[in-house]
Amino acid sequence: MLYLFEMQDIGMFKPDDLEALRKAFEQLSIEYELKDDDAQARFLARSLIQLYRHGVRDPENLVSALSGRAA
């Protein structure tokens, strides 16, 4: 039997998804002065993925949700 899944259903990201996450990660990394191998950078990456999976797809909205700046 052939099973067909949407990429999001099995935890995969399409290139557009990765680009949105990358943009948000880079912007927030600059804001928080993080290095890629920093534990805080890994926490930020997990937080971005979690928000993305919950429907926050726009890079600007992802940044706003995790930014230290007042909204």
N, C-alpha and C positions, 0 to 999 in steps of 0.2 A: 504494500500500500504506500502510495506517495503522499507525504505530508508537506504542505505548503504553509509557510509562515511569513508574516511580515518581518522585515529585519528587526524592527523595534521589539517585536514579540519575543525574540530570542536573544535580546541584549546586544545586537549588532548595530553599528552606526553607519550610515551612508556618508559619502564624502562631504555633502553639505552639512550634515550633523557635526562632523569632525571640524569643519571649518568654523562653524559658529562657536563650538567649544574652545577651539584654539584662540580665536579672537578675544573671547571673554577672558580666558586664562592669561593671555599675554598682557592684556590691559590691567587686570587685577594684580598680576605679578609685579608690574611696574609700580602700581599704586602702593603695594605692600612691601616693595623692595625684596622680593623673594628670589631665591636661586632654585633651579630645577630639582636639585637633589635634597632640598630642604624638606623637613617633615611638614612644615606649614604649607608648602607647595603641593605636597601629596594630599593633604587635608582639603585644600582648595579645589584640587582636581576632582576629588570624590564628591565634594559639595556641588560643584558645577554639574557633574553627571547626574547626581540625584535630582537636582532642580530640572535638568533637561528632560529626564525621564518622567517627571511630573508635569510636563507641558510647557515649561518656560523655554522657548526655543530661540527667541531673539537675543543676539549677543548683548545688546544694550540693556535689555531687561535682566539678563543674567548678571551683568556687571552691577546694575542698580541693586539687585537683591543681595549681593555679597559685598558691596562697597562699604568702606568705612566712612564715606561722606554722608552727610545728612541729606535726606531726600527733599 
